[in-house]
Amino acid sequence: MVSNQSVSPAAVWSRVAVFTCAALVAACQTADEPVRYEAPQQEYVSDEPSAAADQELTATEAATILGQGSDSSQAPAVTADAVRPDAPSRYTVKRGDTLWDISSLFLRDPWLWPEIWYVNPQVENPHLIYPGDVLALAYGADGKPRIMLEQGGAARLNPRLRSTPADGPIATIPYEAIAAFLSRPSLLSADELERAPHVLAFRNEHMIGGTGEQIYVRNLDAPIDARFAVVHPAKKLRDPDTGDVLGYEGVYTATARVTRPGEPLTATLLDTTRETLEGDVLIANDANAPLTFQVRVPTAAVDGSIISVLDDTTLIGTYQIIAINRGTRHGLAPGHVLAVDQAGLTVRDRGQRRDTALSRGSTFAPKVKLPDERAGTALVFKTYDRMSYAIVVGASDAIRVADIVRTP
């Protein structure tokens, strides 16, 4: 990668930790911390823009700057072979594009983008990519490919010269793909369920609650008008390797709006989709979680499987959310890319020893395990100790629960 900028690695790690990973890592607290749940402050701030928001790192910026302070010997060796044969020489960024879309347009392996993105120090915010920008593919004297900003779009104009609001920089993945998951969680880790505040009782001694019903909630410290998703714990999610319970499927029942702080706290149910029961848990809306990640391959070898899929569909496709039985203890972090392989079936070989009647029967024919076949790619966006959530960013074939996820 070519760059003329010098950035302190310590400062970079601090900025990335604050702006890129804080919201996602908050869910990974240890069981030794107090059980009482405090609502995240970002959920109740005003609608006015924060000055800190302008300093948020994009995926390209984080990956590029961090790469400058890391051991270059660990970086992938990017050659001309990494470029797709049908890659365009120039591309104009459009509204709705994501960094993953553009990376896939140029590269066989989109996660190699930080290795070929050329940072032009003469361009304001050189790490940010906006709609209207023209990106150009070129090759250095050493034959290695690089992509650079050839021409800036209207979004890079001085704000005082704009007559209409400009588009913001593109994200790594489309917000709408995980917005419903972040605001209405449908998968709960065992730790999350253990520590979450819960419905203690209903006012007027009701047994179930619907829209307008008042509920009493234990272990929740939140201000008036704070809102939380109410989730009913359903089917257990087990690790197929050990049989341990890693989490639970969650069914969204309502939104709870705090009307009176205290212990227990009082809240009113809104936007109900089904009845709320005693013991249902309240989960903070995580919709403000950043959508920019340092996209990269895990440094450790990962070999796990899909244990659940959002919406309980049979066939998993692009931009669907999956739960996998690998987490931080296995070296996973937000932004890690995993290959998804169809698990090879075990079949009977009925062509062996045709001279015996037993071998021709399905019961006694020898078993053969077929090879696993590549079916897609997933991007991890939220991690816990022993499980993670990922979004399928590409599916070339049908993907199902129990299929394999591994380091590409």
N, C-alpha and C positions, 0 to 999 in steps of 0.2 A: 504494500500500500504506500502511496505517496502522500506525504503530509509535511508541511513546513511549520506546523504548530507545535508548541511544547507545552504540555499540560502536566501538572503534578499528579502522579497516580493517586496519592492520598486524597487530593481534592476531588478527583474524579470519582473515586469510590464513595466519598461522602455524598456527592451530588446524586449519583445513581441510587444509593441506598435511600435517600430522602425522596426523590422524585419518581423513581421507576418501580421500586419493589416494596415500599412501605405498606401500601394497602393490601398487597397480596400476602406478605409475610406475617401480617397481623393475625391471620387465622392459625398460625402455627405455634401459638404460645404453649408453654409446657404446663403439665398438670400441677406443678408445685406452686403456681401463682394463685392469688386469691380467687375464690369461686365467683364473687360478686362481679357482675358484668357492667362495665361502663360503656355507654354509647360513644362511638367515635365522633370526635368533635366536628369533622368535616361534613357530617350529615346535617348540621344545624347552622352552618354559616350563612351569611346573607348571599343574595344573588349577584352582588357586585364582584367584578373580576379581581382576582388576587395578583399582586405584583409578582409573587413567586411563580405563578403559572407561566410567565414569559420565559422563565429559566429552565423549564422542564426539558430534559434530554429526550430526543427521539431515539428510535432504535438504531438508526445509522450513526448518530452522534455518540451514543453510549458505546456501541461496539467498536467504532473507529478509535475513540480516545482511549478506551481501555486497552485496545490492541497495541497502542503506542507504548504502554507501560508494562506489557506482558512479555514473556519469553517468546521471541519470534520463532524459536525452534519448534514450538508446539502448534504454530499456526499451520493450517492446511496449505500444501503447495499448490497454488493456483496457476494453471497453465492455460493455453488456448483451448485445450480440450474441455475445460469447464464451461465454455460458452456454447450455447445451443447453436446448431448449424443454421437454424432459421431465425436467429436473433437479428433484430433490426439494427442498422447502423445509427439511427436516431429514433427517439421516441418522445412525444409530447405528452406530459402527464395530464390526465383528465380527472375531473371531479369524480370521486367515488373510487379511484385507484387506491390500493394499499401497497405498502412496501413489499409484501409477499407477492402480490400480483406482478409488480414490476420486476422483482428478482427472478420470478419464474419465467418472465418473458425473455430475459437475457441469459439465464444460467440453467444448466442441467440440475444443479443443486442450489436452490435459492438461498440456503443458509451461508453460502460463501460470499454473499453480497459485501459484508464489511471488508473483505480482503481485496476487493477490486474497486471500491468506491474511492474516487480521487477527491481529496479535500482541497478546494481552491481557496487559499487564504485571502484572495482579493474580493471574494463574494461575501456579502453580509449573511450571517447564519449559514455557512457553507454546508452544514450537516443536514439542514432541513430541506425537504423536497415538497414543492407546492404545485397545485394544478396550474398548468400553463408553462411550467419549466420544460425546457428541451434538454434531454439527456443524450449524450453521444458515446458510442462505443469506439475505443481506440486501443492500440497496442503499443507498448513501450519498446525501447531499443532491445530489451531482453526478450521480447516476444510475449510478455505477460499482458493479459487484457486489463483494461481499466475503463471505468465509466465515469464521466465527468459532466458537470453542468455546462452545457454549451451556451444556453440562453435562458435568462430568468423570465418568468411569466409576470403577469400583472400583480400577483400577490406580493411580489417583492418591492413594489413601488413604495415611496415614502407615504405613510398613512395620511399625511396632511393633503396629499394630492388625490386621494380616493374620493369618488362621489358615491360609491356603494361599498358595503362591507366586502372584504376580500376573503377568499377561502383560506382556511388554516392549513398547516402542514399535514401531510398524509400520515396515517397511523400504520402500524405493522399489520394488523388484521382489522376487518370491519367491525365497528362498534356494535351494530345491530346483531351480529352473530352471537355475541355473548351477553348482550344487555339483559335479555329475559332471565338468563341464568343468574346474573349478578343481583338483579332486583328481586327475583323470586326463586331462591335456591331450591333445587330439586334433588340434590345429593348432599348428605350430611356426614361428615367424618364422625367416628366414635368420640373423639375428643371434643369436637364442636357440639355434639349432642349432650355430652356430659356437662359441659360448662355453660350451655345456653340458658338464659332465663326462661321460665315456663309459666303457662297459665295455671294459676292456683285454684280459682273458682270464678263463678259468674255471679253478677248481682241478681238479687231477687231469687236466689237459689235455683236458677235454671241449670239444667244438665248439659245443654249444648248452646252454642252461640251463633248468631247470624248478624247481618248488617244492623248497626245501631246498638248492639248489645254491649254492655260494659263488662269488662273482665278485670280481675285482680292478678297481678304478675309478680312473681318473686324473683329476687336477685337481679334486678335491673335498675340502674341509675341513669336516668335520662330526663331531659327538660320537657316542659309542656310543648306539645305539637310535634315532638320527634315521632318518626314513623318506622315501623318494623314489619317485616314479613312474618306471618304466623304460619308455621309449617308442622304438619302431622308426620311423625316418624313412621315409616312403613317397612318394607322388606329389608332384611339385613343383607349387607354386601360382605361376602366372605372372600378371603384370599384363597384362590384355588390351590396354591402351593402348600399352605399350612392349615387351612380351615378356620383361621382366626377371623373374627368379625372386625372389618376395617371401617365400616360406616353403615349408613342406612339410606334408603331411598326416602326422599321427603316429598310430601304432597302439599302444595300451597293451598291454604284455606282462606286467608284474609289478610288485610293490612290493619295493623293496630296503631292508633294515634294516641299518644300519651295525653291524658287530661288532668292527672294529678300525680306529681312525684311522691315518692315515699316508699315504705317497705311494709306491706306490699304496695306496688304502684298500681294506679288505675288507668285503664286505656279503653278506647272505644273501637269496635270492629268496623272496618270499612271494606268496600270492594270484595265482598265474600264470594267465593266460588263453590264452597261446600261448608258443612257445619264444622265449627271449631269445638274441640273437646278439651277437658281438663288434662293437663300434661303436655299439650302441644307446646312447641318451643317458639321463641321469638328470635329472629335472625336480622341483624342490621343490614340495611340496603347497602350493597357494595358497588353501586353503579358508578361511583367516582373513581374506581380503580383504573390506573393508567393502562392504556392500550399499546404502549410502546415498550418493546423488550429488546434486550441484547440477544438477538437470535444467534444461536450457535449449537454445535453438537456437544452432548455431554462428554466430559473428559473420562468418566468412568464407563465401563461396559454395563449397559442396562439390558435386562432380559426379563420382561414381565408380560402381562396380558390385560386385555380389556375385561373389566368386571361388571360394567354397567354402562348404559347409554341414556342420555336425557330423553324423555318422552317415551321410553321403553319401546322404541322401534326395533324391527327385526333386522333390517339392512341399514347400515350406517353409511352416510354420504358426506360430502364436503360441507363444512361449517356446522357439523353436529358435534355435540359435546359428549365426551366419554370420560369414564373414571377408570384409572389403571391402578394396579396393585404395586406401584413403586412410588417412593417419595423422597424426602430430603435425606433420609438415612441411606438411600441408594445412590445419592449424588445428584438428584434432580433439582432443578430450580426453574422459576419462570423464564421463558425464552428458549428452553432446550427443545430441540427438534428430535423426534423419534420416527423411525420407520415403522409402518404397520404391515405385518405379513399375515396372509391367510394361513391358519394352522393346517398343515397337511393332514389329510384323512388317513386312517389306517384301513387298508383293504385286504381282502383275501386273494392270494395268488392261486387261481384255479388252473393255471397252465402248467404247473409243476407235476411231474410223475403221473402222466396221463394213463400209465398202465395199471394204476390201482384205483379201485372204485372209491376208496376212502378219500383220496386226494381230490376227486372231482366233486365231492360234497362240500357245501358251504361251511359246514361245522368244523371240519378237520383240515381244510386248506390252510397253508401257512400265511401268517399276517405280514404285511409289508407297509411301512410308514412312508407315505408320499412326502416329497419335499415341501417346505413352506414356500409360498409365492408372494412376492411384493404386491401390496394392494393399495398403499397410500402413505401419507405423511401426516403426523400430528404435531401440534405445537403446545407445549405445556404452558399453562397460564396461572395455575394456582396449585400450591404444594402443601402437603401435610407430612407428618413423620413417615407414614407407611403407605400413603396413597396420594394421587394427584388427579387434577382435572386437566384435560387437554382438549383442544379443538382440532378437528380433522381439517387440514388446510388443502388437502388434495387426495382424491380417491380415484384410482384407475380401475378398481374392481370392487366387488361387493365386500364389505367389512362387517363382521359380526362380533357379538360378545364371545369371549374366549380366544379371539385372534391375538396374535403376538405383537408386542411393541418392543423395539430394541434399538440400540444405537445404530445409526445408518452406516 
